[in-house]
Amino acid sequence: MHYDFDKIVDRSTTSTVKYGALQEEFGRTDLLPLWVADMDFEVCPAITQALSERIEGNHIYGYTVPADGYWQSIIDWQARRNGFHFTRDELTYIPGIVTGFGLAVNFYTRPGEKIVIQEPVYHPFRRLIAGNGRRVVVNDLLNDGHGHYTMDLQGLERIFEQERPRMMVLCNPHNPIGLAWSPQVLREVARLARRYEVIVFDDEIHGDLVMPGHRHTAFATVSDDAAAVAVTMGAPTKTFNIAGLESSWCVIKNPDLRRPFFTWLDTNELSSPTFIATLATQAAYTHGEQWLEECLRYIQANVDYVARYCAHNLPGIVAIKPEASYLMWLDCTGLGLSHKEVVDLFVNKARLALNEGSMFGRGGECHMRLNCASPRSILVEAMRRLHSAL
């Protein structure tokens, strides 16, 4: 391998959320942080080089316009990696996926209207919907009790027919479960959404983090129905560990959805990226492919290690391997503990900071979300602590 993913990088002095918010979130600071969804790996050197050359090469950081190469790098990357083809007119910048979701909610829906989410799911979706005066409707994922989750499509149609929501959130791939939805499932979602006139907010931020043997399917590519209802947002931020640079993108194929939304974004100057964001994105998508491939192999080995360790040493904990993303869903129901006791076990006994499952909604009780994007030695220590605590 060309890159050193075993390297330990001290992030505790860089105002990172992973360390800086431990006291607020967990009530103590002596924890091994494996919660916030960013990596503990140094970024692809091409990104650092592009930023350094610009910052050191010219010491004026005034107003800038995105270079054509920035937009083309996004177009080329999605076409090459995911078979997702779109034009420059169908693409715009978004200052973050959660921010973008908030903008979409406020543009496309009105207070009191309903929005569907599929729990357990990324918790800001529920918070943002409710906080903006919209109503949350839940289409729970189906769990067979053995770590296998599926989408309840019959339940989804029932919700569309009876509740008449204005929007649905599609987490694709799904966080925290790590599901890479199949084209067949996505086509059925699209068919139902178009039939019942539901806009699909499609979050694809983990789309490039697909584990070996799996593939990501961009929702808007599966059918004409999907292209008609999809508001797709993605980013290089999770993929290349540059979340602090606030660089995301939005693609809308349907001109009736796209034109008024893009015009509104432009009018309010919400679609103007910083030069730092454009430089990092272009460098990542142009020169970062080998780094990403090596990173994915390393993460897969980490996932395999955790799953193997739990199976052999931690009876009662089932580590569900993600099909996509570096986030691993730990099913702790076999421990026979309450959810509060599970959290206490991880935080106060094992001294580990993980996201507790109930924050992701129904079905998250007695589960924990583990970030596997760390040097192997960190995960070895985490497993040792958990084994000792049990």
BALOBA-1460 file (C-alpha; in Angstrom, 3 decimals):
// residues 390
<rec num="1" residu="m" x="0.000" y="0.000" z="0.000"/>
<rec num="2" residu="h" x="1.135" y="3.522" z="-0.765"/>
<rec num="3" residu="y" x="-0.563" y="5.188" z="2.215"/>
<rec num="4" residu="d" x="-0.096" y="4.647" z="5.947"/>
<rec num="5" residu="f" x="-3.492" y="4.082" z="7.574"/>
<rec num="6" residu="d" x="-1.846" y="2.669" z="10.705"/>
<rec num="7" residu="k" x="-0.431" y="6.096" z="11.580"/>
<rec num="8" residu="i" x="-1.774" y="7.560" z="14.841"/>
<rec num="9" residu="v" x="-2.645" y="11.248" z="14.471"/>
<rec num="10" residu="d" x="-3.289" y="13.293" z="17.614"/>
<rec num="11" residu="r" x="-6.523" y="15.195" z="16.955"/>
<rec num="12" residu="s" x="-7.194" y="16.207" z="20.550"/>
<rec num="13" residu="t" x="-5.713" y="19.709" z="20.087"/>
<rec num="14" residu="t" x="-7.477" y="20.597" z="16.814"/>
<rec num="15" residu="s" x="-10.935" y="21.561" z="18.155"/>
<rec num="16" residu="t" x="-12.391" y="18.431" z="16.618"/>
<rec num="17" residu="v" x="-15.911" y="17.454" z="17.700"/>
<rec num="18" residu="k" x="-14.740" y="13.908" z="18.354"/>
<rec num="19" residu="y" x="-12.750" y="15.090" z="21.387"/>
<rec num="20" residu="g" x="-14.121" y="18.547" z="22.126"/>
<rec num="21" residu="a" x="-17.707" y="17.415" z="22.688"/>
<rec num="22" residu="l" x="-17.005" y="14.374" z="24.867"/>
<rec num="23" residu="q" x="-17.897" y="16.080" z="28.145"/>
<rec num="24" residu="e" x="-21.089" y="17.535" z="26.751"/>
<rec num="25" residu="e" x="-22.246" y="14.318" z="25.105"/>
<rec num="26" residu="f" x="-20.982" y="11.636" z="27.493"/>
<rec num="27" residu="g" x="-20.307" y="13.420" z="30.784"/>
<rec num="28" residu="r" x="-16.601" y="12.528" z="30.843"/>
<rec num="29" residu="t" x="-13.481" y="13.030" z="28.743"/>
<rec num="30" residu="d" x="-11.430" y="9.890" z="29.460"/>
<rec num="31" residu="l" x="-13.028" y="7.987" z="26.590"/>
<rec num="32" residu="l" x="-11.723" y="6.449" z="23.394"/>
<rec num="33" residu="p" x="-13.801" y="8.330" z="20.785"/>
<rec num="34" residu="l" x="-15.314" y="6.137" z="18.082"/>
<rec num="35" residu="w" x="-18.509" y="8.064" z="17.505"/>
<rec num="36" residu="v" x="-18.393" y="11.091" z="15.159"/>
<rec num="37" residu="a" x="-18.556" y="10.033" z="11.491"/>
<rec num="38" residu="d" x="-15.196" y="11.237" z="10.272"/>
<rec num="39" residu="m" x="-11.988" y="9.262" z="9.830"/>
<rec num="40" residu="d" x="-8.807" y="9.232" z="11.879"/>
<rec num="41" residu="f" x="-6.770" y="8.889" z="8.671"/>
<rec num="42" residu="e" x="-4.746" y="11.677" z="7.094"/>
<rec num="43" residu="v" x="-6.335" y="12.851" z="3.857"/>
<rec num="44" residu="c" x="-5.076" y="12.024" z="0.403"/>
<rec num="45" residu="p" x="-1.804" y="13.983" z="-0.073"/>
<rec num="46" residu="a" x="-3.111" y="15.493" z="-3.324"/>
<rec num="47" residu="i" x="-5.735" y="17.401" z="-1.321"/>
<rec num="48" residu="t" x="-3.190" y="18.813" z="1.108"/>
<rec num="49" residu="q" x="-0.904" y="19.743" z="-1.785"/>
<rec num="50" residu="a" x="-3.651" y="21.598" z="-3.664"/>
<rec num="51" residu="l" x="-4.638" y="23.585" z="-0.572"/>
<rec num="52" residu="s" x="-1.026" y="24.335" z="0.405"/>
<rec num="53" residu="e" x="-0.069" y="25.541" z="-3.068"/>
<rec num="54" residu="r" x="-3.013" y="27.931" z="-3.184"/>
<rec num="55" residu="i" x="-2.595" y="29.253" z="0.363"/>
<rec num="56" residu="e" x="1.161" y="29.683" z="0.138"/>
<rec num="57" residu="g" x="1.253" y="30.665" z="-3.524"/>
<rec num="58" residu="n" x="-0.947" y="33.733" z="-3.230"/>
<rec num="59" residu="h" x="-1.664" y="35.437" z="0.084"/>
<rec num="60" residu="i" x="-4.883" y="37.122" z="-1.021"/>
<rec num="61" residu="y" x="-8.023" y="35.159" z="-0.211"/>
<rec num="62" residu="g" x="-10.699" y="37.293" z="-1.797"/>
<rec num="63" residu="y" x="-13.877" y="36.533" z="-3.697"/>
<rec num="64" residu="t" x="-13.500" y="33.661" z="-6.142"/>
<rec num="65" residu="v" x="-15.530" y="31.788" z="-8.717"/>
<rec num="66" residu="p" x="-15.374" y="27.996" z="-9.033"/>
<rec num="67" residu="a" x="-13.156" y="26.819" z="-11.840"/>
<rec num="68" residu="d" x="-14.778" y="24.765" z="-14.591"/>
<rec num="69" residu="g" x="-12.555" y="21.896" z="-13.485"/>
<rec num="70" residu="y" x="-14.356" y="21.801" z="-10.146"/>
<rec num="71" residu="w" x="-17.761" y="21.102" z="-11.677"/>
<rec num="72" residu="q" x="-16.313" y="18.687" z="-14.231"/>
<rec num="73" residu="s" x="-14.519" y="16.698" z="-11.523"/>
<rec num="74" residu="i" x="-17.864" y="15.973" z="-9.843"/>
<rec num="75" residu="i" x="-19.510" y="15.041" z="-13.140"/>
<rec num="76" residu="d" x="-16.643" y="12.760" z="-14.175"/>
<rec num="77" residu="w" x="-16.342" y="11.082" z="-10.759"/>
<rec num="78" residu="q" x="-20.020" y="10.185" z="-10.535"/>
<rec num="79" residu="a" x="-20.101" y="8.915" z="-14.112"/>
<rec num="80" residu="r" x="-16.987" y="6.817" z="-13.622"/>
<rec num="81" residu="r" x="-17.659" y="5.426" z="-10.148"/>
<rec num="82" residu="n" x="-21.440" y="5.172" z="-9.992"/>
<rec num="83" residu="g" x="-22.759" y="5.386" z="-13.551"/>
<rec num="84" residu="f" x="-24.592" y="8.568" z="-12.558"/>
<rec num="85" residu="h" x="-24.644" y="10.883" z="-15.564"/>
<rec num="86" residu="f" x="-25.761" y="14.499" z="-15.365"/>
<rec num="87" residu="t" x="-24.974" y="17.853" z="-16.944"/>
<rec num="88" residu="r" x="-23.569" y="21.033" z="-15.456"/>
<rec num="89" residu="d" x="-27.055" y="22.601" z="-15.541"/>
<rec num="90" residu="e" x="-28.371" y="19.782" z="-13.353"/>
<rec num="91" residu="l" x="-25.673" y="20.304" z="-10.715"/>
<rec num="92" residu="t" x="-25.141" y="22.891" z="-7.987"/>
<rec num="93" residu="y" x="-23.154" y="23.379" z="-4.794"/>
<rec num="94" residu="i" x="-24.697" y="22.809" z="-1.353"/>
<rec num="95" residu="p" x="-23.081" y="23.882" z="1.956"/>
<rec num="96" residu="g" x="-23.397" y="20.461" z="3.610"/>
<rec num="97" residu="i" x="-25.911" y="17.606" z="3.364"/>
<rec num="98" residu="v" x="-27.833" y="18.412" z="6.546"/>
<rec num="99" residu="t" x="-27.905" y="22.079" z="5.575"/>
<rec num="100" residu="g" x="-29.023" y="21.063" z="2.098"/>
<rec num="101" residu="f" x="-31.794" y="18.914" z="3.553"/>
<rec num="102" residu="g" x="-32.955" y="21.858" z="5.619"/>
<rec num="103" residu="l" x="-33.019" y="24.051" z="2.529"/>
<rec num="104" residu="a" x="-34.991" y="21.421" z="0.602"/>
<rec num="105" residu="v" x="-37.487" y="20.983" z="3.443"/>
<rec num="106" residu="n" x="-38.109" y="24.704" z="3.652"/>
<rec num="107" residu="f" x="-38.376" y="25.139" z="-0.118"/>
<rec num="108" residu="y" x="-40.461" y="22.130" z="-1.129"/>
<rec num="109" residu="t" x="-42.717" y="21.691" z="1.917"/>
<rec num="110" residu="r" x="-44.898" y="23.822" z="4.164"/>
<rec num="111" residu="p" x="-45.359" y="23.761" z="7.953"/>
<rec num="112" residu="g" x="-47.588" y="20.888" z="8.983"/>
<rec num="113" residu="e" x="-46.845" y="18.767" z="5.914"/>
<rec num="114" residu="k" x="-45.560" y="15.228" z="6.422"/>
<rec num="115" residu="i" x="-42.129" y="13.813" z="5.637"/>
<rec num="116" residu="v" x="-41.292" y="10.088" z="5.771"/>
<rec num="117" residu="i" x="-38.110" y="8.708" z="7.337"/>
<rec num="118" residu="q" x="-37.018" y="5.083" z="7.743"/>
<rec num="119" residu="e" x="-35.817" y="4.395" z="11.268"/>
<rec num="120" residu="p" x="-33.413" y="3.577" z="12.694"/>
<rec num="121" residu="v" x="-31.818" y="6.329" z="10.618"/>
<rec num="122" residu="y" x="-29.433" y="9.286" z="10.805"/>
<rec num="123" residu="h" x="-30.869" y="11.336" z="13.660"/>
<rec num="124" residu="p" x="-30.641" y="14.907" z="12.228"/>
<rec num="125" residu="f" x="-33.402" y="14.021" z="9.751"/>
<rec num="126" residu="r" x="-36.039" y="13.726" z="12.482"/>
<rec num="127" residu="r" x="-34.700" y="16.723" z="14.401"/>
<rec num="128" residu="l" x="-34.674" y="18.964" z="11.350"/>
<rec num="129" residu="i" x="-38.153" y="17.953" z="10.178"/>
<rec num="130" residu="a" x="-39.727" y="18.540" z="13.582"/>
<rec num="131" residu="g" x="-37.694" y="21.687" z="14.228"/>
<rec num="132" residu="n" x="-39.032" y="23.239" z="11.036"/>
<rec num="133" residu="g" x="-42.641" y="22.558" z="11.973"/>
<rec num="134" residu="r" x="-43.144" y="19.596" z="9.656"/>
<rec num="135" residu="r" x="-44.559" y="16.240" z="10.768"/>
<rec num="136" residu="v" x="-42.455" y="13.071" z="10.914"/>
<rec num="137" residu="v" x="-43.958" y="9.839" z="9.615"/>
<rec num="138" residu="v" x="-41.917" y="6.667" z="10.194"/>
<rec num="139" residu="n" x="-41.644" y="3.723" z="7.808"/>
<rec num="140" residu="d" x="-39.642" y="1.374" z="10.036"/>
<rec num="141" residu="l" x="-37.007" y="-0.887" z="8.535"/>
<rec num="142" residu="l" x="-37.771" y="-4.584" z="8.959"/>
<rec num="143" residu="n" x="-35.309" y="-6.557" z="11.108"/>
<rec num="144" residu="d" x="-35.387" y="-10.344" z="10.988"/>
<rec num="145" residu="g" x="-33.684" y="-10.555" z="14.383"/>
<rec num="146" residu="h" x="-30.460" y="-11.912" z="12.906"/>
<rec num="147" residu="g" x="-28.911" y="-8.652" z="11.758"/>
<rec num="148" residu="h" x="-30.601" y="-8.537" z="8.350"/>
<rec num="149" residu="y" x="-32.626" y="-5.423" z="7.539"/>
<rec num="150" residu="t" x="-34.968" y="-4.776" z="4.622"/>
<rec num="151" residu="m" x="-37.206" y="-1.925" z="3.519"/>
<rec num="152" residu="d" x="-40.926" y="-2.301" z="4.282"/>
<rec num="153" residu="l" x="-42.234" y="-1.407" z="0.831"/>
<rec num="154" residu="q" x="-45.809" y="-2.470" z="1.605"/>
<rec num="155" residu="g" x="-45.757" y="-0.253" z="4.658"/>
<rec num="156" residu="l" x="-44.313" y="2.573" z="2.590"/>
<rec num="157" residu="e" x="-47.140" y="2.386" z="0.072"/>
<rec num="158" residu="r" x="-49.667" y="2.314" z="2.902"/>
<rec num="159" residu="i" x="-48.117" y="5.491" z="4.345"/>
<rec num="160" residu="f" x="-48.092" y="7.203" z="0.940"/>
<rec num="161" residu="e" x="-51.746" y="6.336" z="0.397"/>
<rec num="162" residu="q" x="-53.070" y="7.155" z="3.864"/>
<rec num="163" residu="e" x="-50.780" y="9.917" z="5.143"/>
<rec num="164" residu="r" x="-50.159" y="11.722" z="1.847"/>
<rec num="165" residu="p" x="-46.661" y="12.988" z="2.726"/>
<rec num="166" residu="r" x="-45.024" y="15.677" z="0.634"/>
<rec num="167" residu="m" x="-41.498" y="14.260" z="0.926"/>
<rec num="168" residu="m" x="-39.573" y="11.096" z="1.783"/>
<rec num="169" residu="v" x="-35.977" y="10.842" z="2.996"/>
<rec num="170" residu="l" x="-34.008" y="8.059" z="1.304"/>
<rec num="171" residu="c" x="-30.726" y="7.379" z="3.114"/>
<rec num="172" residu="n" x="-28.776" y="5.696" z="0.308"/>
<rec num="173" residu="p" x="-26.602" y="3.966" z="1.533"/>
<rec num="174" residu="h" x="-28.408" y="3.709" z="4.837"/>
<rec num="175" residu="n" x="-26.875" y="5.140" z="8.012"/>
<rec num="176" residu="p" x="-26.464" y="3.583" z="10.606"/>
<rec num="177" residu="i" x="-27.203" y="0.109" z="9.192"/>
<rec num="178" residu="g" x="-24.787" y="0.390" z="6.258"/>
<rec num="179" residu="l" x="-27.244" y="-0.953" z="3.655"/>
<rec num="180" residu="a" x="-26.493" y="-0.433" z="-0.042"/>
<rec num="181" residu="w" x="-30.011" y="-0.480" z="-1.469"/>
<rec num="182" residu="s" x="-30.540" y="-2.692" z="-4.519"/>
<rec num="183" residu="p" x="-31.773" y="-1.302" z="-7.862"/>
<rec num="184" residu="q" x="-34.958" y="-3.350" z="-7.464"/>
<rec num="185" residu="v" x="-35.829" y="-1.747" z="-4.124"/>
<rec num="186" residu="l" x="-34.987" y="1.716" z="-5.413"/>
<rec num="187" residu="r" x="-37.145" y="1.246" z="-8.518"/>
<rec num="188" residu="e" x="-40.118" y="0.330" z="-6.348"/>
<rec num="189" residu="v" x="-39.549" y="3.372" z="-4.119"/>
<rec num="190" residu="a" x="-39.445" y="5.536" z="-7.249"/>
<rec num="191" residu="r" x="-42.620" y="3.989" z="-8.671"/>
<rec num="192" residu="l" x="-44.529" y="4.598" z="-5.458"/>
<rec num="193" residu="a" x="-43.180" y="8.110" z="-4.996"/>
<rec num="194" residu="r" x="-44.150" y="9.178" z="-8.481"/>
<rec num="195" residu="r" x="-47.577" y="7.594" z="-8.222"/>
<rec num="196" residu="y" x="-48.338" y="9.403" z="-4.964"/>
<rec num="197" residu="e" x="-46.481" y="12.623" z="-5.924"/>
<rec num="198" residu="v" x="-43.840" y="12.379" z="-3.199"/>
<rec num="199" residu="i" x="-40.491" y="14.159" z="-3.572"/>
<rec num="200" residu="v" x="-37.583" y="11.895" z="-2.610"/>
<rec num="201" residu="f" x="-34.723" y="13.610" z="-0.810"/>
<rec num="202" residu="d" x="-31.869" y="11.232" z="-1.650"/>
<rec num="203" residu="d" x="-28.872" y="11.396" z="0.710"/>
<rec num="204" residu="e" x="-25.908" y="9.691" z="-0.998"/>
<rec num="205" residu="i" x="-23.074" y="11.006" z="1.164"/>
<rec num="206" residu="h" x="-21.836" y="7.440" z="1.874"/>
<rec num="207" residu="g" x="-22.194" y="6.366" z="-1.761"/>
<rec num="208" residu="d" x="-18.471" y="6.167" z="-2.473"/>
<rec num="209" residu="l" x="-17.714" y="4.187" z="0.683"/>
<rec num="210" residu="v" x="-18.950" y="0.855" z="-0.627"/>
<rec num="211" residu="m" x="-17.199" y="-2.187" z="0.760"/>
<rec num="212" residu="p" x="-15.568" y="-4.703" z="-1.620"/>
<rec num="213" residu="g" x="-18.144" y="-7.049" z="-3.121"/>
<rec num="214" residu="h" x="-20.950" y="-4.499" z="-2.987"/>
<rec num="215" residu="r" x="-21.962" y="-1.585" z="-5.190"/>
<rec num="216" residu="h" x="-23.729" y="1.717" z="-4.792"/>
<rec num="217" residu="t" x="-26.730" y="2.494" z="-6.990"/>
<rec num="218" residu="a" x="-27.530" y="6.156" z="-7.453"/>
<rec num="219" residu="f" x="-31.279" y="6.494" z="-6.972"/>
<rec num="220" residu="a" x="-31.881" y="8.837" z="-9.914"/>
<rec num="221" residu="t" x="-30.392" y="6.281" z="-12.344"/>
<rec num="222" residu="v" x="-32.769" y="3.370" z="-11.736"/>
<rec num="223" residu="s" x="-35.796" y="4.579" z="-13.750"/>
<rec num="224" residu="d" x="-37.581" y="7.543" z="-15.287"/>
<rec num="225" residu="d" x="-39.763" y="7.590" z="-12.179"/>
<rec num="226" residu="a" x="-36.681" y="8.059" z="-9.991"/>
<rec num="227" residu="a" x="-35.296" y="10.857" z="-12.159"/>
<rec num="228" residu="a" x="-38.674" y="12.602" z="-11.932"/>
<rec num="229" residu="v" x="-38.892" y="12.644" z="-8.111"/>
<rec num="230" residu="a" x="-35.256" y="12.712" z="-6.914"/>
<rec num="231" residu="v" x="-33.445" y="15.565" z="-5.202"/>
<rec num="232" residu="t" x="-30.023" y="13.958" z="-4.826"/>
<rec num="233" residu="m" x="-27.285" y="15.283" z="-2.560"/>
<rec num="234" residu="g" x="-23.799" y="13.884" z="-2.082"/>
<rec num="235" residu="a" x="-20.320" y="15.013" z="-1.138"/>
<rec num="236" residu="p" x="-16.627" y="14.150" z="-1.107"/>
<rec num="237" residu="t" x="-16.526" y="14.950" z="2.605"/>
<rec num="238" residu="k" x="-17.140" y="11.494" z="4.089"/>
<rec num="239" residu="t" x="-15.269" y="9.805" z="1.238"/>
<rec num="240" residu="f" x="-12.069" y="11.806" z="1.630"/>
<rec num="241" residu="n" x="-12.302" y="12.918" z="5.271"/>
<rec num="242" residu="i" x="-12.766" y="16.629" z="4.553"/>
<rec num="243" residu="a" x="-16.051" y="17.260" z="6.383"/>
<rec num="244" residu="g" x="-14.683" y="20.442" z="7.954"/>
<rec num="245" residu="l" x="-14.413" y="22.064" z="4.520"/>
<rec num="246" residu="e" x="-18.213" y="22.061" z="3.915"/>
<rec num="247" residu="s" x="-18.328" y="20.862" z="0.321"/>
<rec num="248" residu="s" x="-21.427" y="19.084" z="-0.991"/>
<rec num="249" residu="w" x="-23.325" y="18.938" z="-4.255"/>
<rec num="250" residu="c" x="-26.925" y="18.602" z="-5.416"/>
<rec num="251" residu="v" x="-28.217" y="17.035" z="-8.646"/>
<rec num="252" residu="i" x="-31.829" y="17.311" z="-9.820"/>
<rec num="253" residu="k" x="-32.776" y="15.835" z="-13.192"/>
<rec num="254" residu="n" x="-36.404" y="17.004" z="-13.285"/>
<rec num="255" residu="p" x="-36.441" y="20.640" z="-14.490"/>
<rec num="256" residu="d" x="-39.742" y="21.327" z="-12.716"/>
<rec num="257" residu="l" x="-38.074" y="20.490" z="-9.387"/>
<rec num="258" residu="r" x="-34.665" y="21.875" z="-10.300"/>
<rec num="259" residu="r" x="-35.174" y="25.302" z="-11.806"/>
<rec num="260" residu="p" x="-37.133" y="26.999" z="-9.021"/>
<rec num="261" residu="f" x="-34.949" y="25.444" z="-6.294"/>
<rec num="262" residu="f" x="-31.648" y="26.309" z="-7.981"/>
<rec num="263" residu="t" x="-32.898" y="29.844" z="-8.681"/>
<rec num="264" residu="w" x="-33.848" y="30.238" z="-5.013"/>
<rec num="265" residu="l" x="-30.421" y="28.984" z="-3.920"/>
<rec num="266" residu="d" x="-28.669" y="31.385" z="-6.285"/>
<rec num="267" residu="t" x="-30.839" y="34.340" z="-5.250"/>
<rec num="268" residu="n" x="-29.989" y="33.764" z="-1.592"/>
<rec num="269" residu="e" x="-26.304" y="33.093" z="-2.361"/>
<rec num="270" residu="l" x="-26.518" y="29.602" z="-0.888"/>
<rec num="271" residu="s" x="-24.883" y="27.880" z="-3.850"/>
<rec num="272" residu="s" x="-21.537" y="29.691" z="-3.826"/>
<rec num="273" residu="p" x="-18.672" y="27.495" z="-2.566"/>
<rec num="274" residu="t" x="-15.515" y="28.757" z="-0.895"/>
<rec num="275" residu="f" x="-12.285" y="28.358" z="-2.839"/>
<rec num="276" residu="i" x="-11.065" y="25.943" z="-0.158"/>
<rec num="277" residu="a" x="-14.043" y="23.664" z="-0.815"/>
<rec num="278" residu="t" x="-13.622" y="23.709" z="-4.593"/>
<rec num="279" residu="l" x="-9.868" y="23.088" z="-4.495"/>
<rec num="280" residu="a" x="-10.193" y="20.153" z="-2.106"/>
<rec num="281" residu="t" x="-13.103" y="18.629" z="-4.036"/>
<rec num="282" residu="q" x="-11.387" y="18.887" z="-7.398"/>
<rec num="283" residu="a" x="-8.151" y="17.423" z="-6.029"/>
<rec num="284" residu="a" x="-10.021" y="14.560" z="-4.353"/>
<rec num="285" residu="y" x="-12.122" y="13.608" z="-7.350"/>
<rec num="286" residu="t" x="-9.226" y="14.030" z="-9.792"/>
<rec num="287" residu="h" x="-6.320" y="12.480" z="-7.886"/>
<rec num="288" residu="g" x="-7.823" y="10.583" z="-4.949"/>
<rec num="289" residu="e" x="-8.995" y="7.311" z="-6.472"/>
<rec num="290" residu="q" x="-6.013" y="5.176" z="-5.471"/>
<rec num="291" residu="w" x="-6.085" y="6.597" z="-1.939"/>
<rec num="292" residu="l" x="-9.772" y="5.738" z="-1.667"/>
<rec num="293" residu="e" x="-9.326" y="2.176" z="-2.937"/>
<rec num="294" residu="e" x="-6.595" y="1.521" z="-0.376"/>
<rec num="295" residu="c" x="-8.659" y="3.188" z="2.360"/>
<rec num="296" residu="l" x="-11.664" y="0.984" z="1.587"/>
<rec num="297" residu="r" x="-9.558" y="-2.171" z="1.771"/>
<rec num="298" residu="y" x="-8.184" y="-1.061" z="5.136"/>
<rec num="299" residu="i" x="-11.664" y="-0.281" z="6.483"/>
<rec num="300" residu="q" x="-12.966" y="-3.642" z="5.278"/>
<rec num="301" residu="a" x="-10.148" y="-5.351" z="7.186"/>
<rec num="302" residu="n" x="-11.112" y="-3.331" z="10.272"/>
<rec num="303" residu="v" x="-14.758" y="-4.372" z="9.880"/>
<rec num="304" residu="d" x="-13.741" y="-8.006" z="9.501"/>
<rec num="305" residu="y" x="-11.575" y="-7.755" z="12.623"/>
<rec num="306" residu="v" x="-14.384" y="-6.303" z="14.770"/>
<rec num="307" residu="a" x="-16.931" y="-8.845" z="13.506"/>
<rec num="308" residu="r" x="-14.538" y="-11.724" z="14.137"/>
<rec num="309" residu="y" x="-13.604" y="-10.454" z="17.598"/>
<rec num="310" residu="c" x="-17.216" y="-10.035" z="18.657"/>
<rec num="311" residu="a" x="-18.151" y="-13.484" z="17.371"/>
<rec num="312" residu="h" x="-15.290" y="-15.171" z="19.253"/>
<rec num="313" residu="n" x="-14.961" y="-13.075" z="22.408"/>
<rec num="314" residu="l" x="-18.084" y="-10.996" z="23.042"/>
<rec num="315" residu="p" x="-21.117" y="-13.287" z="23.313"/>
<rec num="316" residu="g" x="-24.274" y="-11.233" z="23.191"/>
<rec num="317" residu="i" x="-22.913" y="-8.639" z="20.751"/>
<rec num="318" residu="v" x="-23.469" y="-9.143" z="17.009"/>
<rec num="319" residu="a" x="-21.425" y="-6.853" z="14.779"/>
<rec num="320" residu="i" x="-23.370" y="-6.265" z="11.551"/>
<rec num="321" residu="k" x="-20.968" y="-5.735" z="8.660"/>
<rec num="322" residu="p" x="-21.841" y="-2.650" z="6.606"/>
<rec num="323" residu="e" x="-22.250" y="-2.987" z="2.865"/>
<rec num="324" residu="a" x="-21.287" y="0.672" z="2.641"/>
<rec num="325" residu="s" x="-19.658" y="3.224" z="4.972"/>
<rec num="326" residu="y" x="-17.204" y="2.772" z="7.828"/>
<rec num="327" residu="l" x="-19.979" y="2.823" z="10.443"/>
<rec num="328" residu="m" x="-20.751" y="-0.520" z="12.080"/>
<rec num="329" residu="w" x="-24.052" y="-1.361" z="13.771"/>
<rec num="330" residu="l" x="-23.588" y="-3.406" z="16.960"/>
<rec num="331" residu="d" x="-26.592" y="-5.421" z="18.072"/>
<rec num="332" residu="c" x="-26.284" y="-5.786" z="21.867"/>
<rec num="333" residu="t" x="-29.712" y="-7.270" z="22.520"/>
<rec num="334" residu="g" x="-28.113" y="-10.630" z="23.312"/>
<rec num="335" residu="l" x="-26.517" y="-9.188" z="26.445"/>
<rec num="336" residu="g" x="-29.863" y="-9.219" z="28.226"/>
<rec num="337" residu="l" x="-29.385" y="-5.629" z="29.402"/>
<rec num="338" residu="s" x="-31.658" y="-2.616" z="29.169"/>
<rec num="339" residu="h" x="-30.666" y="0.130" z="26.739"/>
<rec num="340" residu="k" x="-29.494" y="2.307" z="29.615"/>
<rec num="341" residu="e" x="-27.342" y="-0.534" z="30.914"/>
<rec num="342" residu="v" x="-25.830" y="-1.106" z="27.461"/>
<rec num="343" residu="v" x="-24.839" y="2.560" z="27.233"/>
<rec num="344" residu="d" x="-23.381" y="2.422" z="30.754"/>
<rec num="345" residu="l" x="-21.379" y="-0.671" z="29.804"/>
<rec num="346" residu="f" x="-19.760" y="1.063" z="26.831"/>
<rec num="347" residu="v" x="-19.249" y="4.510" z="28.335"/>
<rec num="348" residu="n" x="-18.578" y="4.054" z="32.031"/>
<rec num="349" residu="k" x="-17.177" y="0.543" z="32.169"/>
<rec num="350" residu="a" x="-15.352" y="0.152" z="28.832"/>
<rec num="351" residu="r" x="-14.665" y="3.914" z="28.539"/>
<rec num="352" residu="l" x="-15.685" y="4.002" z="24.872"/>
<rec num="353" residu="a" x="-17.571" y="6.813" z="23.157"/>
<rec num="354" residu="l" x="-19.950" y="5.351" z="20.575"/>
<rec num="355" residu="n" x="-23.270" y="6.653" z="19.277"/>
<rec num="356" residu="e" x="-26.045" y="4.967" z="21.248"/>
<rec num="357" residu="g" x="-28.678" y="3.392" z="19.061"/>
<rec num="358" residu="s" x="-31.828" y="5.037" z="20.423"/>
<rec num="359" residu="m" x="-30.783" y="8.377" z="18.946"/>
<rec num="360" residu="f" x="-31.476" y="6.856" z="15.514"/>
<rec num="361" residu="g" x="-35.102" y="6.229" z="16.433"/>
<rec num="362" residu="r" x="-37.289" y="3.164" z="16.750"/>
<rec num="363" residu="g" x="-35.403" y="-0.094" z="16.515"/>
<rec num="364" residu="g" x="-32.177" y="1.428" z="17.791"/>
<rec num="365" residu="e" x="-32.586" y="0.380" z="21.404"/>
<rec num="366" residu="c" x="-29.772" y="-1.856" z="22.728"/>
<rec num="367" residu="h" x="-27.658" y="-1.073" z="19.676"/>
<rec num="368" residu="m" x="-24.489" y="1.009" z="19.336"/>
<rec num="369" residu="r" x="-22.836" y="2.589" z="16.278"/>
<rec num="370" residu="l" x="-19.077" y="2.081" z="15.974"/>
<rec num="371" residu="n" x="-16.801" y="4.112" z="13.692"/>
<rec num="372" residu="c" x="-14.280" y="1.691" z="12.137"/>
<rec num="373" residu="a" x="-12.266" y="4.343" z="10.246"/>
<rec num="374" residu="s" x="-9.356" y="4.353" z="12.685"/>
<rec num="375" residu="p" x="-5.901" y="2.764" z="12.795"/>
<rec num="376" residu="r" x="-6.221" y="-0.919" z="13.643"/>
<rec num="377" residu="s" x="-4.454" y="-0.474" z="16.974"/>
<rec num="378" residu="i" x="-7.276" y="1.835" z="18.119"/>
<rec num="379" residu="l" x="-9.898" y="-0.806" z="17.396"/>
<rec num="380" residu="v" x="-7.792" y="-3.474" z="19.080"/>
<rec num="381" residu="e" x="-7.724" y="-1.341" z="22.221"/>
<rec num="382" residu="a" x="-11.466" y="-0.706" z="21.964"/>
<rec num="383" residu="m" x="-12.213" y="-4.423" z="21.766"/>
<rec num="384" residu="r" x="-9.872" y="-5.101" z="24.680"/>
<rec num="385" residu="r" x="-11.700" y="-2.545" z="26.810"/>
<rec num="386" residu="l" x="-15.088" y="-3.945" z="25.887"/>
<rec num="387" residu="h" x="-14.012" y="-7.499" z="26.600"/>
<rec num="388" residu="s" x="-12.656" y="-6.437" z="29.983"/>
<rec num="389" residu="a" x="-15.849" y="-4.584" z="30.832"/>
<rec num="390" residu="l" x="-18.002" y="-7.580" z="29.989"/>
